[in-house]
Amino acid sequence: MTEKPLRIALLTYRGNPRSGGQGIYVKLLSKELVDMGHQVDVWSGPPYPELDEGVGLVKVPSMDLWKGDKLRKVPRLEELKDPINRVEYCRTMTGQFPEMMTFLQRVDRKFRAVSDNGGAYDIVHDNQSLGDALLELNKRMPVVATIHHPITKDYTIEMKSMPLYAVKRRWGLWRWYSFLAMQKRVACRLDRILTVSEASAADIHSELGVERDRLRVVGIGIDTEIFQPRAGVVRDKNQLITTLSADVPLKGLRYLLEALAILRRDRPEVHLKIIGRVRPRSGTKQMIRRLGVGDALTFTGKVEAHEIAEAYAHSYVAVVASLYEGFGLPAGEAMACEIPLVSTTGGALPEVVGTDGKTGVLVEPGNPEALAAGIRELLDAPEERRLAMGKAARKRVLDLFTWRKSAERTLENYREAIADRAPAAVLAEHAVPVEPLAAVDAVGAAQLAYEAEQRERAC
């Protein structure tokens, strides 16, 4: 018996596919699910995703207070009439990051405006927003959430990178990450949590308190049509390459810069291309000046995926220096391009990279000497070994990390979560026809009641 296609609401508080793995996850997972015959609507806050044909987009406007690293927007009085906007603005002004919480409040309000079950979606899939309003949705319909890795890891590593005397900065960091208490509370009460690696599953259990029997490991995919070897391209034997999706301590750039300085003592011609840019307040510019490696660095800024693949094709060794990764898309993308890879063993990276010496070289995280030694090993490796390593790495990606495999496994978990709630026949009997997306913005009695409830909670 053929199972009926599902109607899926995929939620992401920010959908930009060029700013880290979560935007890529939403874009490529939704595409694959639609290609498999399912209906997917991505509900997103700004910046909105660029989705493939057939994937619906429900825009969930926010105050959009942050532009990059700067707080730029001054709200109009008209905007502050909305109680959710007031909460978002007041919390942001006191140093918090409330976007995930207020995004899900807006989603819940829109769902209630249409019907009690959100327009008859069969399943809601949240992409690491984990706001309290998700529990309200979970009362009415099956909900699963993806946690790529517990953000407690980011917080711990950033806090350790700050000197103890930087009291004001440490307090500001604590305020920024105050959403962690909410995420822990919500994660422990949802039907099912998906995560992308065994390492993340272990950390979600230990740091967020989610029981192991509600955790499911669903690896993500690599876009192997874009990330593939380029025939006829000559590699620059002195060029290293790394991807910096965010200039934060978690990504280990400082250790890679130190490794580069070590290498240049006897290899002054070695240079590093960095896919990304430096944050103004990260301290990276000062470190570059201190190490004297500025003339050996090229920062690309934000670029398209095909440009990253082209840069891999021209480079000789790819490096992933992260202290921790829940999965490690840059490692998988480099492997798919058949470029020899040096990676740390931070978090899930060994699960992605595979056997040390065969599909990549694995080194200790936070150790610039080890990074330099691993890079030197591949710079000096015979061409036969380099080619064999690249081909073995791509084969591993094709065998384990495709978006079709990820979508199939995700779909299994959707059906399990639906079956846990009620038999399929009962769900079908009570389903309400999906209304046009424009109808989602209609303001009904339920929405007005919800606004009144939220108004009482506004700051």
Phi, psi and omega in degrees: 000128180282128179284143184289149176299148180262154174253115193241130170256114181255115189257134175215125185290336171222135187246008185298117181283359182254007183232062175105174189290334185292320178295321177296319180303311182295315183298310188277328175293316180297319178300314184293321179295320177294318178300334179274000174102009182260158176267126179232126169247123175271120175262116188224144166274169179285151356289138187282152182284161171257105190258158180281163180302135179098344177267126179281152177233123172251111181281132178242087186299141175240188174285342177050052187287330184261130173240102186068235181261006187242143174272106191249334193268133171257119186288153172278153179301326179300321180295324185283359172290334178283123184298328179292320176299320181296318178298315181298316182292313183296317181292321178296320181293342178259018171090009180263171176238092187265005188305319182295317179296310185286330174303312182288331173297319179292321177299313180299321179296317179295319178301315182294330180292337181267307180191174182290344180239030171068034178078024174066036165292145177281332185207145171249131179239112181266134179260079173057035170275307170057045175269162183301328181296341176297329178291329175294317175299321184293339176289334187256342184198164179293137179227132167239158179225143172262128170245109183294317167198157180291128183292349173304330178295316178301313182299313182297314182293319178295319181295320179293333181283348182264138176295151183297332182283348181279064188298316183296316180294321180293321177295319179297321178295318178299318179295317182301317183271019181294346178290348184298324179298319177297315182297320177299314182299315184287316183302324183286349186245000180277161182300315187204140177246126173263144172217171197257358181199162176294324179298316177296320179301315179297320182287324177295321177295313186282326186261331179255347177081017178284130181294142184298329182287351175254004179260136177231130178270119179230101180299149177266178187246169174245137178283089187285351174284327176272312182270093180210161180296147179255116180292140173081000179272131180270127180280142174278113187293352180249003186260123169263158180217142175216156177251126179247087182292333176207135181276076181230158183305329181306328186278352172069023183298325182301324181286327176290321177297320177294321177297320178298318178298322177296314182298323186285354175296322178239002176225069185296345181277348182291136178223163187234125172263128182246116177280101183143197183213167181268137172284139183302324186254015186280342184089359182294319181299320179295321179295319179300317178295318182296321182278344180069036182248012184303324182284353181254011185240143170229121175260129183273339193073194180284129181225165179283160183301320182294332177288326176295314179299321178295322178293323175300319183297330182269352184262165187257324180218132173262146183228133170241111188257012188302144173282334180201139171220137174288330174221288179112064179303317180303324178296312180295322180293319177297317180299320180295335179272000178064029174265133178305138191236135167250126182224149171284172176261022182292124176062236186271002186304320176298330177294326180280310187290319180094216189287125178300127179092344180255307181253359179171170176252125183255135180225166181292137177288152177071023184230095184297326178297318179294320177299314180298319180294319179296318179295315180300321179303316182280329175297326183266356186292144174301150183300327180298319180291319180298315179296317181296319179296316179298316181292320178296323180295314180296321178299321179297318178297314181295327181284327191241332194234062173254156180289333176295315178298318180297317181294320179297317180290322177298317180298320176303319181288326173303310184294324177296316180295321177294316181295328178294332182278314184193154175302150182303323182296322179294317179299317181295321182295325184260006182293141175257135180306141179293127181273157177304149184299329180299329181291341180298333182272359178292139180261113180250186181298322180297320180294317180297320178296320179296318179298321179297320178296316181290331182299325180292335182268351185295154184287000000 
